[in-house]
Amino acid sequence: MKNHIGLRIKEFRLGAGLTQEALAQKTGIPYTTLIKVESGAIKNPSIKVITSIARTLGVPIEALANHEGIVKTTEGRDSIAKILDDVYATLKDSGGEVFISGVDERKFLETDKNAITAHIERLSKAGIKERLLARDGDSFFFAGSQSIYRWVPENLFNPTPIYVYGEKVAMIVWGPYQQVIIIQNPILADAYRKQFLFIWEHAKIPPSKKVSEDERKRLEQAIIKRFGGRVSSITDKDKKIFRDLLVAENVETYANSFYYLGQAANGTGEQKLGLKFFDGEMLAPIGIFNRASLGGGWHFHIIHPIGNFDVKKITTLAKGMLELSGNPVFVKKVSAEQRKKLLNAGFSQVEAYPWHAQAIEEDDTFPEQVLNIEQTITNAEGPGKRDLKDKYQRFISKYGKEITAQDLSEANQKNAIEIVKKFFEYLEIKELHISQPTDYDNIIHHPPLGKNGRTYFSQVLYLKNRPIAFFAAEPISKDSVGLFANITLHQEIPYLSEYLIVYVCKLLKQAGHKFLNLGGSETGGLFQFKNKFSPAGYNKMHWVVYKFS
């Protein structure tokens, strides 16, 4: 071999004016070992030997490694991004699989969440598969659908991640400034690949659904434990606390509602109404959601804090959530002034980590639209806006005499659920996946404190005894009401959605209310639909995100 690694070491040593004895002394490598390396007797010296010689000579390690065993090292925060880039560059054209052992996703996400999220997306597009070995019982799985996890016993788990891909083996050494070592050597890669596959065949297959449920449950229990009695489940017993604090709010946002807060935080807690932070002064509902649009993983949501808005408390809460989940924490439905205070305290604009690529702030991507109830009725029944009037009158002329309504009670909850189910079947056909049927469970089963038709409004509409729509509304201020469910089978019955909103306005007018808040919108299409009712005003609420800097 004319240009083996020993000859290159010799060239750089002579260029530095060092004898073999001097180089051996400076590196701490035995003199006899250095002689054998330079002569070629030792063809593949250890990484430790190569690294020590390269540092002493002041040259990159790549300058010494030979073509049969190219070694690259990098240190620092961006080292994770570099190994991911190398995996993609190596396999994007040829395809294949990546074998990764020693996986603890929390460490990866803490180091470089953005690089990992982007990497998962490009692997999926390129059809590159991953197999990952994690510690037995670890249910924090972040990677996408192209990734498969298995568990190895605790006593056999090596916390040093090792990648095997193509003709390469890469290792990550965690530390204050983590180090990545990439070795290109087909023989070494084959040996590590065989070892990985042997372990893979004997590893435990995690129950995927249980893993997801367990991780959410773990986060729920962990946040309750972390904050003691200040974080607990939201239950029906809390309705008075919510009512009293919401009544005291001096704003007219869509979020000033037990209906909304229970819906926005649902899925966790004793009654699936979410969790809450409450210390006697500030009340903040808490949700835990898995957002596939963000690459997967569970994200904490702090939802419209009410009472004494305390930035320090929100920051402490968000910091604890970030440490527990490894994922950025959303704070949603805050005013412009509250948003400014949170940004000054170290939170980031939601654009730095959007809820969804097309819906950056979920239902606050487009502003809340507020209808003047009297004007809306005039637009539909009198000399008002033609588009709305035409649709409303067409519905009335065809179905008006056959429509009946019943207050939503236990007797017709099943009908409301059936309407939601059919509505979402239609959404699946339209390939819209922003919300899900379970988002309405709390609205159907857990109304606010008070009486239907007075302190809240909720009905099921029937066409010839067939359930076709249901709605739920709740006062959010002295003269304003929020509409929190407007679910219709409009795909089967034209203009039913237009009719229902006008119907709700007429109901609220009789109860003495002046304004109806339709809420914000995730999509431009939904915003335009609401705009046909000629809103009297708009109200923009905001999101911020707490993430690793």
Stockholm file with secondary structure:
# STOCKHOLM 1.0

chainA/1-549         MKNHIGLRIKEFRLGAGLTQEALAQKTGIPYTTLIKVESGAIKNPSIKVITSIARTLGVPIEALANHEGIVKTTEGRDSIAKILDDVYATLKDSGGEVFISGVDERKFLETDKNAITAHIERLSKAGIKERLLARDGDSFFFAGSQSIYRWVPENLFNPTPIYVYGEKVAMIVWGPYQQVIIIQNPILADAYRKQFLFIWEHAKIPPSKKVSEDERKRLEQAIIKRFGGRVSSITDKDKKIFRDLLVAENVETYANSFYYLGQAANGTGEQKLGLKFFDGEMLAPIGIFNRASLGGGWHFHIIHPIGNFDVKKITTLAKGMLELSGNPVFVKKVSAEQRKKLLNAGFSQVEAYPWHAQAIEEDDTFPEQVLNIEQTITNAEGPGKRDLKDKYQRFISKYGKEITAQDLSEANQKNAIEIVKKFFEYLEIKELHISQPTDYDNIIHHPPLGKNGRTYFSQVLYLKNRPIAFFAAEPISKDSVGLFANITLHQEIPYLSEYLIVYVCKLLKQAGHKFLNLGGSETGGLFQFKNKFSPAGYNKMHWVVYKFS
#=GR chainA/1-549 SS CTTCHHHHHHHHHHHTTCCHHHHHHHHTCCHHHHHHHHHTSSSSCCHHHHHHHHHHHTCCGGGTSCTTSEEEEEESTTHHHHHHHHHHHHHTTTCCEEEEEEECHHHHHHHHHHHHHHHHHHHHHHTCEEEEEEETTCCCCCSCTTEEEEEECGGGCCSSCEEEETTEEEEEECSTTCEEEEEECHHHHHHHHHHHHHHHHHSBCCCHHHHHHHHHHHHHHHHHHHTGGGEEECCGGGHHHHHHHHHHCCCCCTTCSHHHHHHHTTTSSTTSSCEEEESSSEEEEEEEEECGGGTSCEEEEEECCEESCCHHHHHHHHHHHHHHHSSCEEEEEECHHHHHHHHHTTCEEGGGSCSSSSCTTGGGSBCEEEEEHHHHHHHHHSSCCHHHHHHHHHHHHHHGGGEEEEECCGGGHHHHHHHHHHHHHHHHHTTCCSSCGGGGHHHHHCCCSSCBTTTBEEEEEEETTEEEEEEEEEECSSSEEEEEEEEECTTTSTTHHHHHHHHHHHHHHHTTCCEEECCCBSSHHHHHHHHTTCCSEEECCEEEEECCC
#=GC SS_cons         CTTCHHHHHHHHHHHTTCCHHHHHHHHTCCHHHHHHHHHTSSSSCCHHHHHHHHHHHTCCGGGTSCTTSEEEEEESTTHHHHHHHHHHHHHTTTCCEEEEEEECHHHHHHHHHHHHHHHHHHHHHHTCEEEEEEETTCCCCCSCTTEEEEEECGGGCCSSCEEEETTEEEEEECSTTCEEEEEECHHHHHHHHHHHHHHHHHSBCCCHHHHHHHHHHHHHHHHHHHTGGGEEECCGGGHHHHHHHHHHCCCCCTTCSHHHHHHHTTTSSTTSSCEEEESSSEEEEEEEEECGGGTSCEEEEEECCEESCCHHHHHHHHHHHHHHHSSCEEEEEECHHHHHHHHHTTCEEGGGSCSSSSCTTGGGSBCEEEEEHHHHHHHHHSSCCHHHHHHHHHHHHHHGGGEEEEECCGGGHHHHHHHHHHHHHHHHHTTCCSSCGGGGHHHHHCCCSSCBTTTBEEEEEEETTEEEEEEEEEECSSSEEEEEEEEECTTTSTTHHHHHHHHHHHHHHHTTCCEEECCCBSSHHHHHHHHTTCCSEEECCEEEEECCC
//
